[in-house]
Amino acid sequence: MADQGQLALLRQGRAEWNQWRSDHPRVPDLTRAGLSHICLSDVNLQGANLKGADLSHAELSGADLSGVDLSGADLYKTNLNRSVLSGANLSRANLGCAQLGNANLSRANLRKIHLNEAKLIHADLREADLRGADLSEADLREADLSAADLSGANLSYANLSGAILNGANLSGAILRSTDLGKAILLDANFSKANLASANLSCANLRGARLDGAGLCEAYMCAADLREVRLYTADLRGANLSNTNLRGAHLSGAELSGANLSYADLSETDLNNVKLREANLHGANLRGADLSKFDLSEARLDGACLRKARLCDAKLESADLSGANLRQADLSHAQMYRVKLRRADLSRQNAQRRPDWSQPGENRTGRRESGGGKSGGSEPEQCQDVPGQIRPGQAVSVYTQQCRSERRRFEPCRPE
């Protein structure tokens, strides 16, 4: 229990308490003290024992609480703006809706703390221990969380726009619909974190780890993702337009339906990446290895695929209009109904012919004979299909023309 003499003195006000502290350097014992609604701005409580104390709705702006023990304390809606809490123990404390603008919480123990809806604008949380903390809907705009440990923390719907999280650990954290726009996240660890529908537009994630992270429908437009690790990450439906992914590691990532328009994917590890129905309009895939990739119905119009390897790739119904395919390898690529209007296929590497046939046909344009027939009757001839590129035609740029209500592709005449 709290020392009643010290508690009575504290209730007299800041001036009397601060004078007593200067004359008596011993650690005050205010365990489980009832101090709700008290006004103690700029008070000196350095190193005090306030374990389990009730400081809800209190006025503590500018207070010195460095090294204080506030574990399990109630600070609901407390004003702690500009307060110093460096090295303090606030584990399991309740700071819901508290005001902590410009507060110093560096190296504080904030494990399993409740900071939901708290205001931490410009707060200093460097090297703070926030493991398992509840920061849902908290306002952390431009806060500094460099090297902080936020593993397993709940940051859903929090505002971290412009925040600094260099080297922070957010592995397994929940960041659903969190705003990280323009945040600086250099070398941060987001492995297995849930970032579904999060806003990472214009964020700097260079060198960050997002292995196994859930980024479904995340908004990452114009983000810096150079050298990022996204092994087996789930990016279905994510917006990665205008992102810089140069040198990133995307092995095994799920990018079906993702928007990668004008993204820079040069020198990117795309091993076993799923890109079905992805939008790669204007993307830079120069020299990319897309062998055996399923790019069915993908948008690659205007993309740079110069020297790219597309051998055995599935490109059925893909749009390659205006794409740069110079020196690309399209050997045995499945290109049924592919759009190649104004594509540049000059000097294409075609040691083996691309496959222009409809799925289920062989590469001569004939369907496979039905099983169980001995003697083998003549295989059924391939039927004309609107928009189909017929087997045996030259690999060149094709223009679409209507003839007798059927659409066919023919080689363009050289200018």
N, C-alpha and C positions, 0 to 999 in steps of 0.2 A: 504493500500500500504506500501511497505518497506520504512524504514528510509533511505533516499538517502545518508546521511553522513556515516551511518554505512555500507551501501552497498559499498560505495567507499573505505572505510577503509578495508573491507573484501577482496576486489579485489587486494589490495596491497600485500597480502600474509599472510601466517600463522604467522610469527614472529610478525609483526605489530599488527595483530588482537589479538593474544594471550596476548600480552603486554597490549593492551587496555582493554581486558576483566579482567585482573588482577587488573587494576586500576578503572574499572567501573563495579561493580557487577550487575547493572540493567539488566533486560531481553532484549536482542536484538530483534528488530522488523524487520524481513526480509520477511514479508508476500508477497507472489507472486513474490519474487525476481527472476530475470533471471540469473541463475548461471550455465548454461549449459557448460560442458567441463572444468569447473574451477578445479584447482589443489589445494586441501586444506588438504593434509595428516596431520594427528595428530592435526587438528584444534580443538579449544575448542568452541563448539556451545551448550554447556549444557543449557537446558531450553529455547532455542531460539524459536521464533515464525516463522516458515518456512511454514506456511499453504499455500498450493497451489503453492509453489515455484517450479521452473524448475531447477532440479539438474541432468538432464539426462547426461550420459557419464562423470559425474564428478569423480574426484579422491578424495575419502574421507576415505581412508584406515587408520585405527587407530584413527579416529576422535571420540571426546567425544560428543555424541548426546543424552545423557541420559536426559529423561524428555522433549525432544524437541517435538514441535507440527509440524508434517509433514503430517497432514491429507490432502488427495487430492493432494499431491505433486507428481511430476514426477521424478522418480529416475531410469529410464530405462537404463540398462547397466551401472549403477553406481558401482564403486568399493568401497565396504564397508567392506572389509576384516579386521578383528580384531577390528572393530568399536564397540563402546558401545552405545546401543540403549535401555537400560533397562528403563522400564517405559515410553517409548516414545509413542506418538500417531501417528500411521501410517495408520489409517483407510482409506480405499478407495484409498490409494496411489498406484502408479504404480512402482513396482520393478521387472518388467519382465526382465529376463536375467541378473539380478544384481548379483554381487559377494559379498557373505556374509559369507565366510568361517571364522570359529572361532569367528563370531560376537556374541555379547551379546544382546539378544532380550528378556531377561526374564521379565515377567510381562508387556510386551508391548501390546498396543492395536493395533491389526492387523486385525480387523474386515473388511471383504470384500476387503482385500488387494489383489493385483495382484502380485503373485510371480511365475508365470509360467516360467519354464525353469531357475529359479534362482539357484545359487550354494550356498547351506547352509551347507556344509560339516563341521561337528564338531560344528555347531552353538548351542548356548544356548537359547532354547525357553521355558524354564520352566515357567509354569503358564501363558503363553502367551494366549491372546484372539484371536483365529484364526477362529472364527465363520464365515462361509460363504466365507472363503478365497479361492483363486484360486492358488493351488500349483501343478497344472498339470505339469508333466514332470520335476518337481523340483528335485534337487540332495540334499537329506537330510541324506546322509550316516553318521552314527554314531552321528547324532544330538541328543540333549537331549530335549525331549518334555514332560517330566514328568508333570502331572497335567495340561497340556495344554488343552484348549477347542477348538476342531476342529469339532464341530458339524456342519453338513451341508457343510463342506469344500470339495473342489474338489482336490483329490490327485491321480487322474488317471494317470497311467504310471510314477508316481514318484518313486524315489529310496530311500527307507528308510531302507536299509539293515544295520543291526547292530545298528539301532537307539533305543533310550530308550523312551518308551511311558507309563511308569508305571502310572496308575491312570488317563490316558488321556481320554477325552471324544470325541469319534468319532462317536457318534450316528447320523445316517442318512448321513454319509459322503460317498463320491464316491471314491472308491479305486480300480477301474477296472484295472487289469493287473499291480497293484502296487507291487513293490519288498519290502517285509518285511522279507526277509530271515535273520535268526539269530537275529531278533529284540527282545527286551525285552518289553513285553506288559502285565506285571502283573496287574491284576485288571482293565485293560482298558475296556472302554465301546464302543462296536461296534454294539449296538442294531440297527437293521434295516439299517445297512450300506451295501453298494454294494461292495463286494469283489470278484466279478466274475473274474476268471482266475488270481487272485492275488497269489503271491509267499509268503508262510508262512513257508517254510521249515526250520526246526530246530529253529523256533521261540518259545519263552517262553510265553505262553498265560495263565498261571495258574491263575484261578480265574476270567478270563475275561468274559465279557457279550457279547454274540453274538446272543441274542434273535431276531428271525425274520431276521437275516442277510442273504444276498444272496451270497453264496459261490460256485456257479456252476462252476465246473471244476477248482476250486482253488487247488493249489499245496501245501499240508500241510505235506509232508513227514517228519517223525521224529520230529514233533512239540510236545511240552509239553502242553497238553490240560486237565490236571488234574483239576477237579472241575470247568470246564468251563460250562457256561450256553449257550446252543444251542437250546433253545425251539423254535420249528417251523422254524428252520433255513433250508435254501435250499442248500443242499450239493450234488445235483445230479452230478454224474460224477467227484466228487472231489477225489483227491489222498490223502488218510489219512493213507498210509502204514507206519508201524512202529511208529504210534503215540501213546502217552500215554493218554488214555481217562478215566483213573481210577477215579471213583467218579464224572464223568461229567453228565450233565443233558441234554439229547437229546430228551426229550418228544415232540412228534409231528414232529420231524425233517424228512426231505425228503433226503434219502440216496440211492435212486435207482441208480444202476449202479456205485456206489462209490467204490473206492479201499480201503479196510480196512485190507489188508493183514498184518498179524503179529501185528495188533493193539491190545492194551490192553484195553478191554472193561469190565473188572471186576468191579463190584460194580457200574456200569453205569446205569443211568435211561434211559431205552429204551422204555418207554411207548408210544405206537402208532407210533413208528418209522417205516418208509417204507424202506425195504431192498431188494426189488425185484431186481434180477440180480446183487446184490452187490457181491464184491469179498472179502470174509472173510477168505481167505486161511491162515492157521496158526494163526488165531486170538485167543485171550484169551477171551472166553465167559463163563468162569467158573461160575456157579450159576446164569447165566442170565435168566431173565423171558422173553421168546420169545413166550408165549402162544398166539395163534391166529394170529401170524405174517405171512405175505406173504413173504416167502423165495423161491418162485418159481425161478428155474434156478440160484439160488445163489451158489457161490463157498464157501464151508465150509470144503474143504479137508484139513486135518491136523489141523483143529481147535480144541481147547479145549472147549468142551461143557459138561464137567463133572458137574453133578448135575443141569444142565440147565433144564428149563421147556419149553417144545416144544409141550405141549398138544394143539390139534386142530390147529397146525401150518400148513401152506401150504408149503410143501417141494417138490412139483412136479418138477421132472427133476433136483433137487438140487444135488450137488456133495458133499458127506460126506465121500469120500474115506480117510481112515486113520484118521478119526476124533475120538477124545476121547469122547465117549458118556456114560461113566460109570455112573451109577445111574441117568441118564437123564430120564425125563418123556416125553415119546412119545405118550401118550394116545390120540387116535383118530387123530393123525397127518396124513395129507394126503401125502402119500409117493409113489405115482405112478412114476415109472421110476427113483426112487432115486438111486444114486450110493453109495454103502456101502463097497466097496472093502477095506479089511484090517481095517475097522472101529472097534473100541472097544465098544461093546454093553453089556459088562458083567455087571451083577447086575443092569440091566436096570429096571427102575420103570415103569411097564406096567400094572397098575391096569385095564386099558381099552386098548384093542388091537389097534395098529396103523392101519390106513386105507391104504392098499396097492392097492386099486382098482383104475381103471381109472375114471377120473371125469365123472359123469353121471351114474356110477354104484352104487349099494348099497354095504354095507360092506360084503355081502356074495359072491360077485363076479358076481352078476346078475344085468342086467340093469333094470332100473325102467320100469314097464309096461306102455304101451301107455295109455294116458288119454282117457276116454269116453268109454272103453270096459267093458261091464257088464259081470259078471261071472268070469272074469279074466283068460285069457289063461296063460299058463306057461311062465314066463319071459324068455326072450332070454338069452342064456348062454353067459358068458363072453368069448370073443374070445382071443386066444393067441396073445399077442402083443410082438414083439421083445424087449427084455430088461425089460419086466414087471415082478415085483415080484408078484407071484400069491397069492391070498387071502388064509389064513390058514397056510402059511408056518411059520416055527419057526422064531422068531425075533432073528437073529444072524448075524454073519459076512458072507457076500455072495461073492462068486467068480463067475466071468462071464466065461461061456464056450459056445462054438458054437456047436449046435447039429442040424443036418439036415437043415443047413443054417438059423436056428433061434437061437436067443440069449435068454438064460434063466438064472435065478439065482438059485443057490442051496446052502444050508448051508455048511460051511466048516467043514471038519472033525477035531475034536480036535487033537492037536499034542500030 
